[in-house]
Amino acid sequence: MKRVRYTVIAVVALILLAGKSFALDYKDEPYFTAYIAGSDHVGKGESQLTVVVTNNAILREVTYNDYTEYAFISSNTNMLTTAYNVSLSFEGCDGIEVRTPGQYFAAFPAMKPVQLPISIKVKEGIKAGEYTLKLKISYEVIDYVFLDSNYYQPTPSSVTSQIQKEYNDTGTLTKTTVINETVLPKQWFDWIKYKFKKKEQTIELRVVVEEEDVKLEVVGVKAENFVAGGKGKLTVTIRNAGEKTAKDLFVMLTTPSGFTSFSTLTKPPTEVPAQTLQGLLSMLSPMAMGQIQIPQFKIPEEITAVLAKGTYFVGDLPPNSTANVTFVVDISTDEAGYYPFQLKGVYVDEYGEVKQTPNTAFGVWLEEGPEVEVLSTNSSIYAGSKGELEVTLKISMPVEDAKLSISANPPLSAIVSEYYLGDVSGECKALFKLKASRDAEAAVYPAKLKLTYKIGDKEASKEVDIGVAVHERMKFGVEGMGVVPAGEEAIVTVKVKNLGSFEVKDATARITVVDPFSTTDDTAYIGSLKPGEETNVSFKLKADKDATPKLYALNLEVKYKDPSDEWVISEPVKMPVKVVESKGIPKAAIGVIVVAAIAVASYVYRKRKSVEKA
């Protein structure tokens, strides 16, 4: 029985009542039980056990003296069955050492078992038999609760009423009854104070130490290419720490989630004793047992694949002898860390019986996969043209057969999207060719790099985001104005200026001729033109004789090679051309002159003829 006492100050209808005390009786307070889950049989050396600890308190009975007690306790009954400030520690015995440190729980609710994994070491020389480990628990339970509570009684006007109406068979109201509901005090607590009582328990846990004829002990671990997302090789050096020879020993590797093991035997054994095979298959593939001719010593093909996965055939392993077992481990997890592995052996003892060794645990450190860091990007991509993107990146660890690819969305498109790196580590460069559409704005556009590589013989990949700078489209300007008289042909010369940010090479200017113009020479060679430079270009234009004298504009385009040595045609710019009236002799005057010339010539001719006759 447990008694919780209260000191309560209650305010009823604003009248203070002091010094009144209350008591609460309840059953049961927290107490613990514990047991070893699974097998409690261990061998010499290190072993893992799982201890299940439970707070078995059940609130079997509560006696309330008044409403104040009920109002507080009824909504907080779990506090009475919860153990607080719980410390758990394990003690071994002669020959058995518990290596797991103590555990602490701020609160341990009732009927919620907790599993505690513990590691023990059974020393050499200990005799087989039963031994006792001790679990010591110290905790606190609530002893007293002190309350300062206030409450008020509602006035009659605030009392809730219920109206009952009764009707006869004809539907006429015959009776009305008003019932006032019972109004409970409205209560709150100004402060609550708890007093705890310390308690201790000691629970004994039985373990059985077995005499082991064969015990596998891990004396060395070598991991190669053990990298997240890759494929590595794991070589474990084992020792027979038992007293008898393990005949026809198979060693199996048990991996944690995210790992898959394969034997490195290129050709698994084709002949083994039937007893060993039977014991092995009972662990590996129970369904395959029905397909095996046990008296036959040959291993069927369907079992060869089973033996090749996470199983290594050692043969005979005498006491205190060592052997290396090697497995290929496929790693699908991406998280680095220290992962638990286990080895187990299946062998034939001296009496021809198939036996299994206990699991032997060991840990392997898994490294992070290669980190890809983009150090710099250099873009020669301009709107409306193709360009190169040079990426300098750093790979945190050596990788084999690496290649880098790039993917982008409009307005970018990849022309050359892959670059082979080979076997690399540290800084390296990759070069891609991309094209930006004509309407692309000068900006930095997102793209994604994907590094594909091999660790061991497994291909893996990493992705990283980058920005690709697209520069403003090349622009040219035209300065000056051509003048062509109507009906005549003239040489028109203007200046073309590079308004862009890079030098163009092998540039040629070309005009598009429309009415009232015609031409026999519509191109002009420019050559190289640096940013801000200008040069003269000339074209031969003829204006129709009926052309209206005014200012015209012809389109001028420049074809050039950009910094990536790609041919590009610029956006057209306007070249102004003015048609003016012809400045030659008027047509009427020309006629008079022609007639006069003919008359003079005729006169001279006749004059010469007359002289010759004379």
KOLLUMGU-858436 format. One record per residue (C-alpha): x, y, z; residue in one letter. Coordinates in steps of 0.001 Angstrom, whole numbers, plus 524288, in hexadecimal, padded with zeros to 5 digits. Layout:
N
XYZa
...
END
This chain:
614
800008000080000m
8049580DB77FD04k
7FFCC81A3280396r
800F3827537FCD8v
7FDA5832EF8056Dr
7F94A8402C80145y
7F99F84D7880796t
7EF1C855208008Fv
7EAC78632680185i
7DD40864107FBAFa
7D597870257F86Fv
7C6F986DD37F87Ev
7BE64879407F48Da
7CA73881DB7F732l
7CAF187D4380595i
7D8588780E8099El
7D8AC86B1C810B8l
7E669867C481576a
7ECFD85C7681C59g
7E48C851AA816EAk
7EC128454E812FBs
7E854839CE80A5Bf
7ED7F82C318081Ba
7ED5F822F57FC69l
7EF528144B7FCBCd
7F39280C547F0DFy
7F9EF7FF9A7EC84k
8048A7FC297E68Ed
8110C804247E5EDe
81B6F801CD7DB6Dp
823A67F56C7DC0Cy
82C297EEE67D1ACf
82E267E18E7CB8At
8386C7DD7D7C192a
83C127D19D7B977y
845597CDB27AE88i
83E5B7CD197A16Ea
841F67C1DA79898g
84C8E7B83279C2Fs
853C07BA1C7A8FCd
85E507B05D7A508h
86BB07B6367A248v
879197B14379F13g
886897B6117A2BBk
88A877C32F79D7Dg
881A87CE8479A1Ee
872FA7CCDF798BEs
867197D57479722q
85AE07D43679F87l
84E0D7DBA179F6At
847F17DEE97AC86v
8399C7E3037ACF7v
8363A7EC047B86Av
828277EF287BC2Ft
821CD7F7F67C65Bn
816777EF507CAAFn
80EBC7F9357D288a
7FFED7F8927D0D5i
7F6CE802607D728l
7EDB87F8647DD37r
7E622800F07E6BFe
7E43C80F6A7E9ACv
7DC62814FA7F4FCt
7D825823377F3ACy
7D42182AD37FFC8n
7CE338364C7F899d
7CCFA83D117EB96y
7D9E7844507ED15t
7E141837897ED5De
7D993832407E1FFy
7DB6283E6D7D9A2a
7EA2583DA07DA8Bf
7ED0582F0B7DB16i
7E31C829EB7D133s
7E9928312A7C5FCs
7F77282DC07CA69n
7F6E881F947CEC5t
802E681BE27C6B1n
80B7C8240F7CF86m
8092681A7D7DA9Fl
80D9B80E947D2DBt
8193A814FF7CC24t
826F5813267D175a
82FAE81F197D0D8y
83E6F821307CFF5n
840A1812DB7CCE8v
84EB880DFE7CCB4s
851FC800307C83El
85F347F99F7C993s
863CD7EBB87C74Df
86D357E3F87CFA2e
874547D7EF7CB0Ag
879A57CCC67D309c
886387C51E7D3F0d
88A4F7C20D7C635g
87FE07CA567BF75i
881DE7D8CA7BCDFe
876DA7E1EC7B8C4v
87C607EC3B7AFAEr
870147F43D7AD80t
86FD4800F57B563p
86466805137BDF4g
857E580A6B7B81Bq
84F74815E77BC9Fy
8411D819397BA4Ef
83AD8825CC7BF23a
82D9281F1A7BF81a
82A1C810C27BDFBf
81B6C80F047BB8Ap
8144E802ED7BFD9a
811E47F7637B6CCm
81B1B7FC527AC1Fk
8264B7F26F7AB3Ep
833B37F75B7A727v
83DD57EEBD7A070q
84BD77F0D97A4DCl
856BB7EA7579CD8p
862497E6CB7A57Di
86FA87E1C07A224s
8764D7D7B67AACAi
8836A7D0DE7AA6Ek
884F57C3247AFBEv
893097C11C7B3D2k
89B1D7B56E7AFEEe
89BEF7AAC77BA35g
88E4A7ACA27BF66i
886DC7A00E7C15Fk
87A6B79CFF7BA35a
86E1579F077C22Cg
8644A7A8FC7C713e
868737B68F7CB59y
8612F7C2567D083t
862127D0467CBBAl
85C217DB267D3C1k
8540C7E6827CEEAl
853D07F1737D8EFk
8490E7FB8D7D793i
847B3808137DF5Bs
83BF9810C47DD43y
8327F81A307E3A3e
823C8819C57E5ADv
81A6C824917E998i
818F2824B37F85Cd
8112E831467FB07y
80A3F83B597F2CDv
807C9848DF7F876f
7FD878514E7F1DBl
7F91285F527F2F7d
7EBDB85F147EC5Ds
7E14E869477EA05n
7D354867707E5B0y
7C66A86EC27E563y
7B83386ADE7E5D2q
7AFEB870577DAA1p
7A440878F47DE87t
7967B873CE7DC39p
7951D87C817D045s
7A034875387C9C6s
79AA0867D77CCCBv
7974F8602C7C0A6t
7891685BA77BFEEs
782A6850CA7B85Fq
7744C851A17B46Di
76C68845367B2C7q
75F43845B47ABA6k
754E783B1B7AB5Ae
74A488398E7A0FCy
73E04831157A043n
739E88289B794E3d
733898341278DE1t
7400183BF878E81g
73B498454F7991Bt
7458184A1B7A2E1l
74174844F97B020t
74D39847757B8EEk
759A584F977B970t
7648084C8C7C329t
7709B854F47C59Ev
77C4684D717CAE7i
78863854767CFD0n
7950E84D467CCBBe
79E9084A857D79Dt
7A92B854D27D6A4v
7B6C48504A7DA70l
7C0BB859F67DF94p
7C9918605D7D591k
7D76F85D8D7DA17q
7E5888610B7D6EBw
7F2A885F047DDAEf
7FBCB86A337E0F1d
8074B861157E383w
80A6D852A17E4AFi
815E684CFC7EBF5k
81A7583EDC7EB77y
82290837627F532k
8296D82B1C7F055f
82DE881EFC7F75Dk
839EF817737F2E1k
83917808E07F0C3k
8427D7FE477EC64e
841127F0D57E66Eq
84A807E6187E2DFt
846417DC3F7D894i
84DE17CFE07D5D1e
84FA37CB487C7D1l
853C37BD647C4D6r
85D867BA2F7BA1Av
862957ACDD7B638v
870AC7AB6E7B1FFv
872507A0477A86Ce
87E90798BB7A58Ce
881BA79B4479754e
88978791C978F42d
88B1579BBB78462v
88A697AA6178617k
88D827B42977B72l
894B37C03477FE2e
8974A7CBF377731v
8A5837CFFD77858v
8A6737D91176CB5g
89E087E075762FBv
8A2907E67A75636k
898E67EE5D74E25a
89C317F2A474051e
894377FCAE738D2n
88A2F7FCD5743C7f
883898091C73F02v
8753480CFC73FCCa
86E28809537335Cg
879828011572E4Cg
87E237F32172E3Dk
889217EEE97373Cg
890B47E32A73BC3k
890AA7DEB1749DDl
89B447D57774EC8t
8996C7D04175C96v
8A3E17C8AF763CAt
89D6E7BE9176C96i
8A3247B5C977718r
89DAD7A94677C8An
89D527ACBD78AF9a
896F979FB778E5Eg
89CFA792EF79285e
8997E78A54786D2k
89BD478A8477832t
891127901E76FAEa
89044786C576441k
88B4078B2775704d
888BE798AD75C6El
87FF27A21175525f
8801A7B032759DAv
874647B8E07573Bm
874417C7A8757C8l
867FE7CE5975CD8t
866F77DC7A7588Ct
85ED07E7D575D8Ap
8543A7EE3375568s
859C57F4DD74967g
8648A7EAC47473Af
864C27DE2973F3Ct
870077D4A074012s
875787CB54735C7f
880177C12F736C8s
88CAB7C3FE72F65t
88DD37B5C872B50l
88DBD7B5CB71C8Bt
88A447A75F71D07k
883647A2A97296Dp
8873B7950972E1Cp
880B578A1372698t
8826277F9A730F3e
87FA8780CE73F86v
87A797774B749A1p
86BD1775DE748DFa
86A19778E97575Eq
870CB7861375642t
868FF7899174A52l
85C57785DF750FCq
85F5978E6375CC3g
8636D799AF7543Cl
8576A7991E74BB8l
84E877989F75795s
8539F7A63D75AB6m
854AB7ABAE74D01l
849717A6547451As
83FB079D5A74BF4p
837C779BA273F90m
843A87968C7382Ea
844B678ADC74142m
839FE783A773A27g
841C17847572D89q
84E3B77E3A732CDi
8523376FF47324Dq
8589476FA173FC1i
860487630873D93p
866AC76932731B2q
8730B770E77344Df
87192779067281Bk
86BCE7869D729CAi
860A57891B72034p
861747954D717E5e
855BD79B8171E6Ee
85D3B79B3472B58i
869D97A094725C8t
863BD7AE24724F3a
85F557AD2573323v
86D107A97F73777l
872C97B4DB72FDCa
86AE17BEFC73745k
8711E7C2E3743FBg
8770B7B56E7465At
8856A7B19E74690y
88A767A3B5746FBf
896367A2A475008v
897E2793F575177g
89DB278EC075E27d
8A160798B67688Bl
8A8D4792FB7743Bp
8A8C17995A781BFp
8B0237A64A78290n
8B1E67A668773C7s
8AE787B24076B81t
8A8D87B3DD75DEEa
8A5447BF3675522n
897837BFB374FCBv
894A07C9927453Bt
887A07CEE274089f
8837E7D8B273661v
8799E7E20F73C53v
8701F7E9F67342Fd
86CD97F69473B63i
860077FD5773892s
85F9D8065974469t
8640E8146574296d
8670281736750D7e
874BB816047564Aa
8766280FFF763B8g
87A8C8044876BC4y
8723E7F88F767F0y
8709C7EB8876F0Fp
8739F7DEBD7680Cf
873207D0BC76CFCq
879D17C3FE76985l
874787B67176BF9k
87A707A93D768D8g
8748A79C1B76504v
87D6D7905C766DAy
87DF6781CD769B9v
882A277DAB77725d
88AA2771B177AA8e
87E667695977B63y
879B176D1D76DD9g
86F0477615772F5e
86C417833176C8Av
86E5D78E6C775FEk
86D3179D2A7757Fq
8759A7A71D77C3Dt
86FC57B2CB7835Fp
86F547BF9877C20n
87BED7C74777D1Et
879BA7D5DB77BD9a
883397DFE87768Df
882347ED8C77105g
886767F38976424v
887FD801F676145w
8812B80679754E0l
886DF8129A74E9Be
87ECF81D1674825e
87DD781CBC7396Ag
885A08268F7318Bp
881918349473364e
8814B83CF172734v
8845D84B58728CAe
88380854CC71D60v
88ED385E4271EB5l
88C18866D1712E3s
884FB867D1705E3t
8895A86F636F9E5n
87EF3871CA6EFABs
880D5876E16E1D7s
8728E875096DE80i
86B718807E6D852y
85D25881C56D539a
85A2587C816C7CCg
866BD874CC6C678s
86E22868C56CAC0k
87893869DA6D50Eg
8814A8625C6DE40e
87FC6860596ECCAl
88BF885CC16F44Fe
8896B856F6701BAv
893FD8556B70C09t
8901684C1E716C8l
8960A8450872254k
8935D836BF72583i
8960C83345733A7s
89B298257E73151m
8A0C581D3B72645p
896A7817DE71CC6v
8982F80F47710DCe
892D9810767031Fd
88C6181D6270640a
8847E8256B6FCC2k
87D29832146FE55l
87089835986F77Ds
86882841FC6F735i
859F2844116F56Bs
85313851056F39Ca
845C8856866F04Bn
841F68610B6E666p
846E186AB86E2A9p
852F7862116E3D1l
8551C855646DC7As
860CE84C636DD4Ca
8682C849D56D0A7i
8733E842116D6EBv
86DE183D666E3FFs
877F0833676E8B5e
88644834466EC40y
88EC18289A6EFD5y
8978F82A9E6FB9Fl
89D1F81CF66FD99g
8A3A08198470A83d
8A4168263071213v
8A58A82BF871F91s
8A61383A0772423g
8A4938451171A42e
8A0DF8427E70C2Cc
89ADB849C3700C0k
88FE4846806F770a
88BB184D5C6EAFAl
87DFA84DB96E560f
877CC8545D6D9A2k
86A7785A8C6DB38l
861B4863416D342k
8596586E8E6D7E0a
84D348723D6D047s
84C4B87F576C956r
84268884636D32Bd
84A9D880E36DF0Fa
84CB088BF16E8A2e
85A1388ECE6EE1Da
85944887466FAF0a
85DFD87B5D70271v
855BA86F526FFB2y
854FF862F670805p
85ADE8562F70338a
85E158493A70971k
86AF2841DF70945l
86B148332A70B2Ck
877AB82C3470EBFl
8774E81DC570B62t
8825C81578710B7y
88630807F17153Bk
88A3D80351722AEi
88E907F55272196g
886CE7F0D4715DAd
87A287F78C7199Bk
875A4803BB712AEe
8709180EC671B0Fa
86D6081D04718D8s
86C7A82A3071F81k
8654C8365A71B0Ce
868408449871D8Ev
8618C8511C7192Dd
868E885BC971206i
865FF868BE70B7Bg
8691486B4D6FD1Bv
86B538795E6F929a
8658887D996EC29v
86B1C88A4F6E706h
863DD894B96DF7Be
862558926B6D0EAr
86C718994D6C865m
867F28A66C6C332k
86D3E8AF076B858f
86AD58BD476B5B2g
86ADE8C4E86A8F3v
86FD18D2E26A855e
86E9F8DBA569C6Dg
865468DC45690FCm
8664B8D8C9682B6g
861B88E1FA677E4v
85D4D8DD4966A6Bv
857D08E62D65FCFp
84BA28E1406594Aa
84EA78D9F664CCCg
85CEE8D8D664FFAe
866638CF2165643e
86EFE8D31C661B7a
878618CD9466BBFi
872258CE006793Cv
87B748CDE6684D5t
877938CCEF69339v
87E5A8C91469FE1k
87B378BC316A6B8v
87E3C8BC276B54Fk
87FBA8B07E6BE8En
876678B34E6C9CEl
878598A6006D03Cg
8819D8A0CD6DA8Cs
88A7E8980D6D285f
892AB898A46C636e
88CAA8936C6B9B8v
894EC88D2D6AF31k
8939988B1C6A07Cd
887FF894456A0AAa
880B0897FF69441t
8760E8A24A6930Ca
86AC489FEE689B6r
85F4E8A883685FFi
851CB8A46E681CAt
84D9E8AC76675DDv
83F538AFE26735Cv
838698B92466A0Bd
83BE98C3376656Dp
84A028BE5466676f
852118B44465F60s
860258B03966100t
86B2A8A8BE65AF9t
872FB8A86E667B3d
86B5B8A60C67450d
876588A0F667D28t
8820F8A736683B1a
88D108A05F68AF0y
88FAB8A4F6698D9i
8993489AFF69E7Eg
89BC089BF76AD29s
894F58A62B6B52El
8974D8A7F96C3BDk
88D1F8AD426CD40p
88B5E8BBDC6CAF5g
892BE8BBBE6BE06e
88CB98C0686B157e
890258BF146A30Ct
88B618C41F695E0n
8837D8BB5F68D02v
87F9F8BEED67F29s
875098B9FB67626f
871648BD5966804k
863448C1E666727l
85AFB8C6BD65BD6k
84E508CDFA65D97a
843648CD13653A1d
841998D94364B5Fk
833A38DA086509Cd
837F48D8BE65EC9a
831B88E2A2667B9t
83BFE8EB2D66E04p
83B6F8E82167CB5k
8426A8E08F68794l
841FE8D1B568694y
847298C70468FC3a
84D168BA3C68B63l
84FA68AE7E69444n
85DE08ABB069703l
8624989ECA69D27e
86FB689A8C6A182v
8743488C926A057k
87F78889A26A985y
8868D87F5C6B1A2k
88439880236C05Dd
88E3A87C926CAFCp
88A6E86E296C96Bs
88DF986F266BAEFd
87FA686D3C6B766e
879748748C6AC07w
86ECA87DEA6B04Fv
8663C887786A8E2i
862AE893A86B079s
85589899D96B1EBe
8535A8A37B6A69Cp
855E68B1E76A8EEv
8512F8BD176A083k
85A698C3C8696F3m
854BF8D104692CCp
8555F8D4656843Dv
850698E14567EB2k
84BAA8E268670C3v
84DA08F00066B04v
84A5E8F62365DF2e
854568F49165317s
85DD890028651AEk
8609D8FE0A642C5g
85C45906D7636AAi
84D8290835634B7p
847FA8FF9862A14k
842E190B1C621E5a
8503391168621C5a
8563F904AC61E00i
84D16904046120Bg
8507B911B060DA5v
85EE190ED960EF5i
85D76902646072Fv
855FF909475FC2Dv
85FF3914445FBD6a
86B1390AA95FB6Fa
864DB903965F00Bi
862BA910745E8BAa
870E19149A5EAD8v
875E1907775E678a
86D76908175DA2Es
87248915AF5D6FDy
8806D911E25D88Av
87E86906005CFEEy
8783890D885C4D1r
882BE917E35C5B1k
88D7D90DDD5C3BFr
886A3907E85B7EEk
88573914EF5B138s
893CA917EB5B329v
897C890AE85AD47e
88FCB90D685A0ECk
895D391A8859F04a
END
